[in-house]
Each structure stands twice: as C-alpha cells, then as structure tokens.
C-alpha cells in the first residue's frame, strides 16, 4: 500500500491545519483531515470553467475573477477556455501558503503568466473596486476561502451584492460545490440574478458517479 505523504502544512487563521498531501501520484488539500481540493473537486472545477467561459469566447479582453486558488485546476481550465492574449485572470486568495505551494510543488503552474493577477482579498471590498468590469466570477465552495464566522461567501449578502455590481451586464457568477446549498438559487434570484442550475459527474471515468451542482447566475443585460 502506497503511503500518504504530507508535502506541506500550515495553520489557518482559526487554528485549523491545512495540509498538502500526496498519495499514489495524486495530490490533495485537506483541512482537519477533510479533503477540500483534489480528485473530488477537479472535474467540477474544470466543468465550472467551461460553462462560465462559453459566452465570452469572442471577447477580446475577458476579465475573470476566481475566489480561491486551490491546486490550480480552475485557473488552468479557464486559461485554456479563454486563451486571449489580453485576458486578465485574477486569483483572490488570502491563504498565501497556497500560492507558495503551487509554485513549489506544481512546476506547470501558470501563476507567473503575466495575465494572472494575485489579489489577497477574496471579499466584497476588492470586488467593489471592479464596478462593472468583470465578465465572470468563479468560486468552488469547497476549496475557496471562507467569509467571516466560517461562512461560505455565497451566504454573505454583502459579498453577493458586490459580485453583482462588479460584473458587466450579461456577466456570470459561476458557483460549484460537492453538495447542495440550501436556498442558494432563491437568494441569488432575490439579488437580481437569473439562475440556471446544472449537475455534472464527480468523475468522467466513474461507472456510477455522484452528480455535483453548478449554479450559473447571470446579471441582466438590461442593467446599466
């Protein structure tokens, strides 16, 4: 049996241990032993990027904002889907160790691509500075940083309002999770979004995969 190797570890602000582990050539991020990023999230991260990118492939300068870096799967996928030379891919990540680990343990990381911008505030304040500039905002709830009081950002009304104002008319807030989120569609619609929910297989190779939710919330084109 192949051993599980801890490549790096740190403590989060609340004292919880965050670890990067490797087992059988696969890598995982774990908080208190629970996987938050890795094989269980990769397929939905990549599908999230594909769905969010689809409307903006003709854009000359797509501007995409991602909440959380994880192991870089979503960043790589969106850069593949929207490869424009004038694109801007912003990673909003307040766990600086993750930036360091991606650079150290993943030689193919695109973090040093000049189109990638690293923002250390994943919250509403940084989004408020964008004001109608963004084509898409992407977040996978499992691997993203948490808001105050250990809440998901999607449960923070101020953050949702900030995403709406940061998006261009027709822009998308794209959300993935490994489990349902109660009242999310209703809450997004209440804040002005038009919402479509998708379900994607947890693994394309699995015979009986779990189906994971993705929400695509579009800002009305009628908004100035």
C-alpha positions in Angstrom: 0.0 0.0 0.0 1.4 3.3 -1.0 2.0 5.8 1.8 0.3 9.2 2.1 2.9 11.9 2.2 2.4 15.3 3.7 4.3 17.7 1.4 3.5 20.9 3.3 1.3 22.2 6.1 0.2 25.4 7.9 -2.4 26.7 10.3 -5.3 28.8 9.1 -6.5 31.9 11.0 -8.9 29.8 13.1 -6.2 27.4 14.1 -7.3 24.6 11.7 -4.5 22.7 10.0 -4.3 23.0 6.2 -2.2 20.3 4.5 -1.0 19.4 1.1 -0.7 15.6 0.7 0.3 13.2 -2.0 -0.9 9.6 -2.4 -0.3 7.4 -5.4 0.8 10.4 -7.5 -2.4 12.4 -6.7 -2.4 15.5 -4.6 -5.0 16.8 -2.1 -5.6 19.8 0.1 -7.1 18.9 3.4 -8.4 20.9 6.4 -8.5 18.9 9.6 -8.2 15.8 7.5 -11.1 16.5 5.2 -10.4 16.9 1.5 -11.3 20.4 0.2 -9.5 20.2 -3.2 -8.1 17.3 -5.3 -9.6 14.5 -7.3 -13.1 15.0 -5.6 -13.3 18.6 -7.0 -11.2 18.6 -10.1 -13.9 17.6 -12.6 -16.4 20.1 -11.3 -13.7 22.9 -11.2 -12.9 22.2 -14.8 -16.6 22.0 -15.9 -17.3 25.2 -14.0 -14.6 27.0 -16.0 -16.0 25.6 -19.3 -19.6 26.7 -18.6 -18.5 30.1 -17.3 -16.2 30.8 -20.3 -18.6 29.7 -23.1 -20.4 33.1 -23.5 -17.2 35.1 -23.5 -15.0 33.2 -26.1 -15.4 36.1 -28.6 -14.3 38.7 -26.0 -11.1 40.5 -26.9 -10.1 41.1 -23.2 -12.0 38.7 -20.9 -11.7 39.6 -17.3 -12.2 36.6 -14.9 -12.1 36.8 -11.1 -11.6 33.5 -9.2 -12.2 33.1 -5.5 -9.5 30.7 -4.2 -6.6 29.0 -6.0 -6.8 25.5 -4.6 -4.5 23.3 -6.6 -4.8 25.5 -9.7 -7.3 23.3 -11.6 -9.8 26.1 -12.2 -7.2 28.6 -13.2 -5.6 26.2 -15.8 -9.1 25.4 -17.2 -10.2 29.0 -17.6 -6.9 29.9 -19.3 -7.4 27.1 -21.7 -11.0 28.0 -22.4 -10.2 31.8 -22.7 -6.7 32.0 -24.0 -6.8 35.5 -25.3 -3.5 37.4 -25.1 -5.3 40.4 -23.4 -7.2 38.3 -20.9 -6.9 39.1 -17.2 -7.3 36.2 -14.7 -7.4 37.4 -11.1 -6.9 34.9 -8.2 -8.5 36.2 -5.0 -6.7 34.1 -2.4 -5.9 35.1 1.2 -4.0 31.9 2.1 -0.6 32.9 0.9 0.9 29.5 1.6 -1.3 28.1 -1.3 0.4 30.5 -3.7 3.8 29.3 -2.5 2.8 25.6 -2.6 1.5 25.8 -6.1 4.8 27.4 -7.3 6.9 24.9 -5.3 5.1 21.6 -6.0 3.5 22.2 -9.4 6.1 23.2 -11.9 3.5 23.7 -14.6 1.6 26.3 -12.6 0.5 29.3 -14.7 0.8 31.7 -11.7 3.7 33.6 -13.3 1.9 34.2 -16.6 1.7 38.0 -17.0 -2.0 37.8 -17.4 -2.5 36.4 -13.9 -3.1 38.8 -11.1 -3.0 37.8 -7.4 -5.4 39.6 -5.1 -5.2 38.8 -1.4 -8.7 39.9 -0.6 -11.5 37.4 -1.6 -14.1 39.5 0.0 -16.5 42.3 -1.0 -14.1 45.2 -0.6 -11.9 44.0 -3.5 -14.9 43.3 -5.7 -16.3 46.7 -5.0 -13.3 48.2 -6.9 -14.2 46.4 -10.1 -17.6 48.1 -10.7 -18.9 46.6 -13.9 -15.6 45.4 -15.3 -15.7 41.6 -14.9 -17.0 39.1 -17.4 -17.2 36.2 -14.9 -16.6 35.4 -11.2 -15.9 31.8 -10.4 -16.0 30.1 -7.0 -15.8 26.4 -5.9 -17.2 26.5 -2.4 -15.1 23.5 -1.1 -11.7 25.0 -2.0 -12.4 28.7 -1.7 -11.6 30.7 1.5 -14.4 31.3 3.9 -16.0 34.5 4.9 -16.3 35.8 8.5 -17.7 33.3 11.1 -16.7 30.4 8.8 -19.5 31.0 6.4 -19.4 30.5 2.6 -19.1 33.8 0.7 -22.4 32.9 -1.1 -24.1 33.2 2.3 -22.9 36.8 2.7 -25.4 39.2 1.3 -22.8 42.0 1.1 -20.5 39.7 -1.0 -23.3 38.7 -3.4 -24.2 42.3 -3.9 -20.6 43.1 -4.6 -20.4 40.4 -7.3 -23.5 41.8 -9.0 -22.0 45.3 -9.2 -18.6 44.0 -10.3 -20.0 42.1 -13.3 -20.6 43.6 -16.7 -24.2 43.4 -17.9 -24.6 39.7 -19.1 -21.7 38.7 -16.8 -21.8 35.4 -14.9 -21.3 34.4 -11.2 -20.4 30.7 -11.5 -20.6 28.6 -8.4 -19.7 24.9 -7.9 -19.9 22.7 -4.8 -19.7 19.0 -3.9 -23.1 19.2 -2.1 -26.4 21.1 -2.4 -26.6 24.6 -0.8 -30.0 25.4 0.7 -31.8 28.4 -0.8 -28.9 29.4 -3.0 -30.9 29.8 -6.2 -33.6 31.7 -4.4 -31.1 34.0 -2.7 -29.3 34.7 -6.0 -32.5 35.5 -7.8 -33.6 37.8 -5.0 -30.4 39.8 -5.6 -31.2 40.2 -9.2 -29.5 37.2 -10.9 -31.1 34.9 -13.5 -30.0 31.4 -12.3 -29.6 28.1 -14.1 -28.5 25.0 -12.1 -26.5 22.2 -13.7 -25.4 18.8 -12.4 -22.1 17.4 -13.5 -20.5 13.9 -12.8 -17.9 13.9 -10.0 -15.6 11.9 -12.2 -15.9 11.3 -16.0 -14.5 7.8 -15.6 -16.7 6.6 -12.8 -19.3 4.0 -13.6 -21.7 5.4 -11.0 -20.6 9.0 -10.4 -22.1 11.4 -7.9 -23.7 14.4 -9.6 -22.4 17.7 -8.3 -24.3 21.1 -8.5 -23.1 24.1 -10.5 -25.0 27.4 -10.5 -24.7 29.9 -13.3 -26.1 33.3 -12.2 -26.3 35.9 -15.0 -26.5 39.6 -14.4 -29.3 41.0 -16.5 -28.2 42.8 -19.7 -30.8 45.4 -19.0 -28.9 46.8 -16.1 -26.8 49.8 -16.9 
